[in-house]
Amino acid sequence: MADMTGPAQDALTEAKKSTGDLAVKAGDKAGDLASKAGDKAGELASKAGGKAGDLASKAGDKAGDLAAKASDKAGDLAEIAGSKATELAGKAGDLAEKARSNMPPEVKDAADKVVTQAKNRPWVTAAVAAGALVLWRILRRKK
């Protein structure tokens, strides 16, 4: 029998070399695939960030529009309230004038004196009115 150790040894060395080459090629391929996957992930993250920015911008615009509409509505309501207050003040003045004209002359003169003093000393009048309200409140509480 011929000695087969030499050719077997050569075949084993060749197989080891082929295995090493295959491992290097597999490592290179895995590195390429990982790099491509990383690039794709980066692109997707960038697109997602862009979309999120667009959505946030649209939401901000919508919030601004809603705030403007609410402000306009509040202004309209304030204008209506102001006109109603003016109307009611006018009616109160008319009623006060009617009540004054229906008063007897003695009461009318006394009321005119009180109004004149109230106009001359508003703080005193306010203090007396506040005291009367506090007294009225205390008396109502005891009931």
C-alpha positions as CSV (number, residue, x, y, z in Angstrom):
1,M,0.0,0.0,0.0
2,A,1.2,3.3,-0.9
3,D,1.6,6.0,1.8
4,M,-1.5,8.2,1.8
5,T,-0.4,10.5,4.5
6,G,1.0,13.1,2.2
7,P,-2.0,13.5,0.0
8,A,-4.4,13.4,3.0
9,Q,-2.4,16.0,4.7
10,D,-2.5,18.2,1.6
11,A,-6.2,17.7,1.3
12,L,-6.7,18.6,5.0
13,T,-4.6,21.7,4.6
14,E,-6.5,22.7,1.5
15,A,-9.9,22.2,3.3
16,K,-8.7,24.3,6.2
17,K,-7.6,27.0,3.8
18,S,-11.0,26.9,2.0
19,T,-12.8,27.0,5.3
20,G,-10.8,30.1,6.3
21,D,-11.5,31.7,3.0
22,L,-15.2,30.9,3.3
23,A,-15.2,32.4,6.9
24,V,-13.6,35.6,5.6
25,K,-16.1,35.9,2.8
26,A,-19.0,35.2,5.1
27,G,-17.7,37.9,7.5
28,D,-17.3,40.3,4.7
29,K,-20.8,39.6,3.5
30,A,-22.2,39.9,7.0
31,G,-20.4,43.3,7.4
32,D,-21.9,44.5,4.1
33,L,-25.4,43.4,5.1
34,A,-25.0,45.0,8.5
35,S,-23.8,48.3,6.9
36,K,-26.7,48.3,4.5
37,A,-29.2,47.5,7.3
38,G,-27.7,50.4,9.3
39,D,-28.0,52.7,6.3
40,K,-31.7,51.7,5.8
41,A,-32.5,52.2,9.5
42,G,-30.9,55.6,9.3
43,E,-33.0,56.5,6.3
44,L,-36.2,55.3,7.9
45,A,-35.4,57.2,11.1
46,S,-34.8,60.3,9.1
47,K,-38.1,59.9,7.2
48,A,-39.9,59.2,10.5
49,G,-38.4,62.3,12.0
50,G,-39.4,64.4,9.0
51,K,-42.9,63.1,9.2
52,A,-43.1,63.8,12.9
53,G,-41.9,67.3,12.3
54,D,-44.5,67.8,9.6
55,L,-47.2,66.5,11.9
56,A,-46.1,68.7,14.8
57,S,-46.0,71.7,12.4
58,K,-49.6,71.0,11.2
59,A,-50.7,70.5,14.8
60,G,-49.2,73.8,15.8
61,D,-50.9,75.5,12.9
62,K,-54.2,74.0,13.8
63,A,-53.8,75.1,17.4
64,G,-53.0,78.6,16.3
65,D,-56.1,78.7,14.1
66,L,-58.2,77.5,16.9
67,A,-56.7,80.0,19.3
68,A,-57.4,82.8,16.8
69,K,-61.0,81.7,16.4
70,A,-61.5,81.5,20.2
71,S,-60.0,85.0,20.5
72,D,-62.4,86.3,17.9
73,K,-65.4,84.7,19.5
74,A,-64.3,86.1,22.9
75,G,-64.1,89.6,21.4
76,D,-67.5,89.2,19.9
77,L,-69.0,88.1,23.2
78,A,-67.3,91.0,25.0
79,E,-68.7,93.4,22.5
80,I,-72.2,92.0,23.0
81,A,-71.8,92.1,26.7
82,G,-70.7,95.7,26.5
83,S,-73.6,96.7,24.4
84,K,-76.0,94.9,26.8
85,A,-74.4,96.6,29.8
86,T,-74.8,100.0,28.1
87,E,-78.4,99.2,27.3
88,L,-79.2,98.1,30.8
89,A,-77.4,101.2,32.3
90,G,-79.6,103.4,30.1
91,K,-82.7,101.6,31.2
92,A,-81.7,101.9,34.8
93,G,-81.2,105.7,34.3
94,D,-84.6,105.9,32.8
95,L,-86.2,104.0,35.6
96,A,-84.4,106.2,38.2
97,E,-85.6,109.3,36.4
98,K,-89.2,108.0,36.4
99,A,-88.9,107.1,40.1
100,R,-87.5,110.6,40.8
101,S,-90.3,112.3,38.9
102,N,-92.9,110.3,40.9
103,M,-91.5,111.3,44.3
104,P,-93.1,114.0,46.4
105,P,-91.2,117.3,46.4
106,E,-89.8,116.9,49.9
107,V,-88.3,113.5,49.2
108,K,-87.0,114.7,45.8
109,D,-85.2,117.6,47.6
110,A,-83.7,115.3,50.2
111,A,-82.6,112.8,47.5
112,D,-81.0,115.6,45.5
113,K,-79.0,116.6,48.6
114,V,-77.9,113.1,49.2
115,V,-76.9,112.7,45.5
116,T,-75.0,116.0,45.6
117,Q,-73.1,115.0,48.8
118,A,-72.4,111.5,47.3
119,K,-70.9,113.2,44.2
120,N,-68.8,115.5,46.4
121,R,-67.6,112.8,48.8
122,P,-67.7,109.4,47.0
123,W,-65.5,107.6,49.6
124,V,-67.8,108.5,52.5
125,T,-70.8,107.4,50.5
126,A,-69.1,104.1,49.6
127,A,-68.2,103.5,53.2
128,V,-71.8,104.1,54.4
129,A,-73.1,101.9,51.6
130,A,-70.6,99.1,52.5
131,G,-71.5,99.4,56.2
132,A,-75.2,99.1,55.4
133,L,-74.6,96.0,53.3
134,V,-72.5,94.4,56.0
135,L,-75.3,95.2,58.6
136,W,-77.9,93.8,56.2
137,R,-75.9,90.7,55.7
138,I,-75.4,90.1,59.5
139,L,-79.1,90.6,60.1
140,R,-80.0,88.1,57.4
141,R,-77.5,85.5,58.7
142,K,-79.1,85.4,62.1
143,K,-82.4,84.4,60.6
